[in-house]
């Protein structure tokens, strides 16, 4: 904001005029809501120059700024803090400049291509709450990058091979009796997940049996017939065994159909989908090349490793002794394929923080291999989602299923909306759309309002409350604004000479919005946008109750307040669009 530059320049001029000295650039903060003012200058750093107490120094600075800046109408001093009050004319001018294009964002990413990988599901189980946070976060961050001018590729890497897939396949072979999504009426990804859980149940029984026969727990885990069969199936898959490949293709097709339904309900999408089955061989070739060039080394058992001790880490396996690949192998291959396809400036991985070490290793391996894309690799690390009942475990079938959760959110939105009596005059189709908009919006906002780096507790009931820092509160505010605008006749844009406190508060939040969107991209943090939307909704509701809009005494005042409402609605819609939320026109 230019006013901050003006204050900075005039503080420097004050120091020179009053004390013939230079000092550090002022620390300027938003004024504490408990005090009158818009911006606060911290004067403590200047006491060594003024050789005076904080109050006297702040008063001298405040007097100078009022005399030399028309934008400042007054000030007050609280100890060593100079609270500056900006003139109404300043805020009116700000609004006049921004209101035609309130959602225009400086294109800080122009000319830069970014590939953002998110979702990355395994085809052995349906999506759960943790996946929802990943998808919502990844999609929102892509929207934010796009708003900042970046050329964004939304990317999904499907983990469609490996020992976990073989576990589901083997369990279906042994216990499925030919069951299909059609014969059972079970969604495809849920059906495959059912057999992943079944494998774990039967595997545990075998482990206990072997332990009872005298084997150690570790030996029992390695020698259980089921795990030996699953490993054999993985080897057969990598050798191209036609029977195994056919079963793999069939069960994966069930899962993909299920995933597509979940993605559609959640409202996320992808520009490019990679499959581990297509990238792991490229990764193996790169690893073999690194072995030949001396970047990697081979142990006596034939496994291939990389030594990262010179980077403060340890040794990392890249190929097992039996020649099968590990996750790192396919990530090396996928990274290469991405760069070949897009020549991106940044490659961002949206993955939980339990994989922090993995991505440090991946970046160092790419660096050792001399790959040009190593430097642009970034891990958007996020915390896990807990429930009031505790941590989720896929193998034990204790996860919160994504489809069930979304259905529950929509049902809760329906119940609460009906209890509030906000359904009059709406058709059945309109109501169904409204309940979906509120339920999915509540889910997304609750997950995005928390800094991605933090672990969080998800409470479905709290998330859908129509009061407080929730998605429905913001959506309701937007619907309220549309109701006001529908009730008004077409109005000209008018300026006013004086402002109420609530009007200034709105304009200030309007002016901050472009910087908020920039900061959210720079910090890899959609919660900055989410919480600004909440502050804006809160400020509008206060304005709505304190300042008569349609009942304003003067036509100019009414028109000005309608313009404030229209601008607020536009920013709320834009901000929630960046979060992947839809906005209801009526509630």
N, C-alpha and C positions, 0 to 999 in steps of 0.2 A: 504494500500500500504506500502510495506516494507521501502521505502525511507523515509516515514514520521517517522517511528520508528528510523531510522538511524539519521535523523535530530534531533529528540528529545533526543536521547542518546548523540549526540555530543554537543548539546546546554548545557546539564548537565555537560559534560566534560569540556566545555569552561568555565563555571561559576566556576567550581572547580579549574581549572588551572590558570585562570586569577584573580579570586577574592577570592579563597579559601572559596567558599560559595555554598550553595544549593538554588535553586529557584523553582518556579512552572513550571510544564510542559509547553512548549511553545504553544502559540496559532498559529497554522499554517493554512493559508488560500490560496486559489488559487489566484495568482497574478491578480490584476486589469488589464483588457485587454489594458488599456491605457499606461501601463508600461511594460518594458521588464522584463521577468522572468517567472518562472513556479509556485513556491510556495513562500509565503511571511510569514516571522516570525515577529510578533508584539513584539517590544522590550520594550515598556513602562513598563511592569511589572518588568523589571530588573534594572530600573534606581536607585531604592533604594539600590541595591547591587553594581552597578558600581560607584555610586556617580558622574555620569557624564551626559552629555546631550544626547539626543536620537541619534543624528547622529554619535557621537563618539562611543557610545555603539554598534550601529548597524554595524559600520565599523569594529570594533574589532571582533565582532562575525562573520561577513562575512569572514574576513581574516582567522580566525581559521577554519571555515567550509570548505573553499576552500582548505586549506592545509591538512586537515585530511579526506576529503571525495572525492574520485575520481569521484563520481557521480555528484559533483557540479563543473561546469566549470567557474562560475563567479557570481558576484552579483552587485547590485546597491542599493543605499539607498535613500528613499524618506521620509524625516522627521524621524519618529520613526518606519518606516517599512523597513525591510530587504528583498529585492526581490532576491531570489535565482534562478540562471539559471542552469538547469540540462544539463549535457553533452549529445551530440548526441549519444554517445555509450550507455548511460543508456537507452534511448528510443528505440534504435535498439535492445538491449538485451530484453527489455520488450516485444517488438513485436515478437521477435523470440520465446519467451516463450509462448505467448498467441495465436499466429496465428493458431496453429493446433486445438485449442478448444476455440474459442473466446466467445462462449455462455455457457460455463460451469459455473454454479452458485453454490456457497457454499450452502450445504443443511442444512440451519439453522432450518428447520422444521422437520428434520428426526425423525421418531418415534412418531409424533404428528398427531392425527386425528382431522380434522376440518369440521364441517357441516356449509355450507354457504347458508342461505335462502334468495332468491331474487325473484323478479317478483311479487309473491303474489297478483294476480289480483282478482277482484271481478267479478262474472259471470253475473253482470247486465249491463255490458257496454264493448265496445271494448277497446283495449289498446291505450293509447295516448302518447304524447311526454314525459310526466313525467314518464310513465312506461318504455319508451325507455331508459331514463337515468338510471333508476333502473336496467333494464336488462343488459345494456351494462356495467355498473359499477360492478354488481354482477358477471357476467361472466368473465370479465377481472380480477377481484380480485381472482377468483378461479384459473385462468390460472397462475397468479403471485404466488399464494401460492403453486401450483403444481410445478412450476419451482424452488421453494425454498425447495422442498423436503417434503412438507406436504402431508399427505394422505387426499385428499379433496373429500367431497360429495357435489355435486351441488343439492340444494334442493329448491323445489317450494311448497308453501302452497297456495292452491286455496281456496279463501273465497267464498264457494259455497252455503252458507245459510245465513239467517238473514233477517232483515226487508227490506234491499235494494233489495234483490233478489225478495222478495214478491211484491215489488212495480212494477217491470217489469212484473212479472207473472200476477198480477191483471190487469194492464193496457192492456196486451195482451188479457186477457179474455174479457174485456169490449169493447175494441176498435179494436182488431186485425182481427176479421172476418175470423179466420182460416188461416191467412197469415203464410207462412213458407219460409225458405231460397230458397227452390226450386220454389215455386210459385211466389215469388217476385224477384228472382235473386239477393237478397241482402245477403252478407256474414253473417253467423249466428250470430257472436258477434255484428255486426252492427245492425242486426234486433232487437235483444234483447235490445240493447242500445237505439234504437229508441223508445221503449215503456217505458224505464226508464225516458226519457225526456218527453214523453207524460203524464206519471203519474204526474210529477212535474207541468206540464202546467195545468192539470185539477185540481190538488190539490190546486194550487194557486187561481184558480177561485172560488173554494169552500170556501177557507179562506176569500176571499174578500166578498163573499155573506154573510157569517156568521158575519163578521165585520159590514156589512151594517145593519144586524139585531140586532146590539147592543152588540155583544160579543167582548171581548178584543182580541187582536191579539194572545196572548198565548192560551186563551180558544178556539179560532177559529182553531188554529193549531192542538189542541188536540181533538177537536170534529168534525172535517171535516169527512164526511162519508168515503172518500177514505182511510184516515189513519187508521180509525177504522177497516175497512175491511182488510187492509194490516196486522195490528196487529193480527186480528183473523186468517188470513191465516198462519202467523208465528206459532201461537199456534197450529193450526191444523197440520202443518207440523211436529212440535215436538211431537205431539201425534200419528203421523204415518197415518194421513188421506190419504187413497189410491188415491183419486182423486187429491189432492194437490201434493202428492209425484210423481204421474205420470206426471203431468204438469211440475213439477220441473225437473225431469229427462229428459224430452223432450227438454225443453228450454236450460238446461245446455249442453246437447249434441250438440246443435247448436253452443253454445259459444265455447266449447272445440275444435271443428273442425276449427272454425275461429282462435282461439288462436294458434293452431298448424301451420297454414299457416303463421301467423305473425312471430312466433318464427323462422320458417325455413327461411323466407326472411331476418330476422335480423341476423341469424346465431348464435343463443344461444340455449343451451340445458340443460337438467337436468338429474341427476342420480336417483333422488327419488322425487316423487310428493305425498304430503299429501293433504287431503281434510278436510276442517273444519267440514263437515258433519260426518266425521269418528272420529274426535278428540274432539268435544265439549262434548260428553257424558263422556269421560274419564276426561275431565276438571271438569265437574259437580261432578263426583264422588270424585275427589281429594278435591274440595271445601267442599263437605259435610263431608269428613273425617277431613278436617281442622276445620270445625265447631264443630264436635264432640270432637276434641282434645283441643279446646279452642284457636286455632290460629286465627280463625275468629269469628265473632259474628252475631247474627240475630236481625233485627229490628222487631217491632210489626207487620209491614205489611208483614213479611215473607221474605223480601229481606236479602241477606247475604253480609256482608261487612268485610273489613280488616282495622285495625287501624294502620296507618303508621306515626302517629304524633311523635313517639319516634325517627323516622328517619328524621324528619324535613319535612315530607310531610303531606298528609291529609288522610281522609277516602276514600276508594275505593270500589265501588260496584262490587260484583262478581256474584251474581245471582239476577235477578229482583224479585219483589214481586209475579209475576205470574209464577215464576219458570223457565223462559227462561234465557238463558245464554247471556253474553256480550262478546266482543272481548277478554277481559282478560281471561275469562273462557277457551276459546278454545286455547289460547296461553299457558296456564298452561298445558292443556292436550297434546298439540303438543310438548312442551318442554320435557315432560315425555316420550312421544313416541319416540322422537328422541334419547334420552339417552338410552332407552331400546334397540333401533335398532342398535345404533352405538357406544355407550360408548365413545363419543367424548371428546377430551380435551378442545375444544373451540366450542361454538355455536354462529355464527355470523349472525346478522340480518341486511340485507341491506334495510333500510327503511328511508323515508324522515324525516327531522329534526322536523317536526310537531309532531312526535311521540317520541321525546326524553323522555318526562315525562312517557309515557306508558312503555318504556323499563326499566326505573329506578324502576318503580313499580313492573314490572314482576320479575326483579332480586331480589328485596327485599321480594316479596311473596315466591319465591322459597327458599330463605335463611330462612325465618321464618318456612317454611315447612320442613326444614332440607334436601332438595334435594341436592345431591352431585354436580349437574351440575350448580348450581347457580353462582359459581365463574367464570366459563369459558364463561359466557354469555357476548357478546359484541355487541353493536349497532353501525354498520357502518352508521352513520348519514350523510345524504347529503342534500344540499340545493335544493330548488325548481327551476324549469326552467321557466323563463318568456320569453315572445315574445315581439317584438316591439309593438304589439297591446295590451299587458297587460296580466293579469293572466287568466288562463283557469278555466272553471267551468263545471263539468260533467253534473250536473242536468239541466243546461241551454243549453246544447249542443254546448258550445263554445270552446270545447277542440280542439287541433290539433291532428287529428286521426293519429295513428302510420302508418297504411297502406298508407294513403294518403301522409304523409310526406315522407316515404321511396320511394314511386313512384315519388314524386316531386324531391327528391334528385337524383335519377337515371336519370330522364329527364334532370335536370340541368347539370349533368355530361356529358350527351350526347351532349347537346347544346354547352357547353364550349369546349369540346374536338374537336368537329367538327369545331368550330370557330378557334381553334388553328391549324387546319390542321394536326392532329396527328392520322389519321385513314387510311393512305395509306397502301395497301397490307394486310389488315386484313379482314377476312371473316365476314359475318353477325353474325354468332354465336360467333366469337371472340370479335366482337364489343359489342354485348349485354352483354357478360360476363365482358368486360372491364368497361362498363358504370355502371353495378351493383357493381363491385369491387370499383370503384371510388366513387360512390354515397353513398354507405353504409359505406365505409371507412371514407369518409369525415364526415358523421354524427357521427360515433363512436368517431373519434379522437377529434372532436370539443367538445363533451360532456365529454371526459376523460382528456383533457389537463388542465382543470380547477380543482383545488383542490376540492374534493368531498364535503367538508364542506361548500363551498361557494355557495351562490345563483348565478345563472347565466342567462345571456340573450342569447338566441339562435337565430342566424341569418343565415338562410339557404344559402343565397347568399355568405356571408363571409366565411362560412365553406368550400365551395367547390372551393375557389380560388386556382390557381396553384402556387401562390407565397405566402410567409409568413408562419406563424405557422399553417399549415393546413395538413390534411391527404393527399390530392392529391399532395402537394409539396414533402412529404416524399415518397409517392408511385412513383412519377415521378423520384426522385433521385435513388430509387432502380432500376427502369426500365433503367435509364441511365447507371448504373453500369453493369447491365446484357448486355446491348448493347456493352459496352467497352469490356467485357469479351468474348462475342461472336466474336468480331472482332479480338481478339488476338489468336495467335496459342498457343497450350499448352506450358506453360512456367515453367521453374524450379524456385524454391524458391531461391532468392538471397538476401544477406544482403549488405548494403552499409555502408560506413564509415562516411558519413555526411548526414545531413537532412535539408530540407527546413522547414521554419516555419510552413507551412501548413501540412507537413507530421507529424511533432511533435504534432500538434494540434489533428490530427486524432488518433494517437497512444495513446495520453493521454485519449481521450474519450473512446477508446477501453478498456483501463485498468480500467476505472471507472465503466464500465457497470455492472460487477457482483455485486459491492457494491450498485449500483442504484437499481437493482432488489431486493436485500436484504432489502434495506431501504424502498422500496415501500411496501413490505410485512409487515415490522415492523410498518410502519406508517399508514397502511390501506389506501394507497393513490396511485392509478395507474397513477396519473398525473406526478409522478416522472419519471416513465418509458416513458410516452408520451413526456415530454419535453426534456428528454435526446435524444430520437429518433430525435426530431427536431434539436437539437444542432448538432447532428452527421450528419444529412442530410445537414445542412447549412455548416458545416466544409468540407464535401466532395465536395460540389459544388464549394467552394472557392479553394480547392485543385485541382479540375478538371480544373478550368480556369487558375490557376497560374502555375501548374506543368504539363508539357507535359507527357502523359502516353505512348501511342503507338509510339509517335514521339520522345521519349527520345533518347539522343545521344548514351548512353551506354546500352548494353543489360542488365547488372546487374540492372541498374536504372529502366529500363522498367519492368523487372520482379518483382522488389521490389514494384513498384507502382501498378502493377497488383495484387500483394498479398495484398496490402493495400485496393484496391478496392474490392477484393473478401471478405476480412474480414469485411469491412464496410457493404457490402451487406448482409452477414450472420447475423450480429448484427441487422441491420435494420429489416430484415425479422423476426428474433426472437422477437425483441421488439414489432413489430406490431402484431405478433401472440399473444403476451400476452395481447394486447389490443383488440383482436378479429378481427383484420383487415387482409384481404387477400392482397397479393402483386402481381402486374401485371409484367409479364416477358417482355412485350412490351407495349409501348405507342406511 
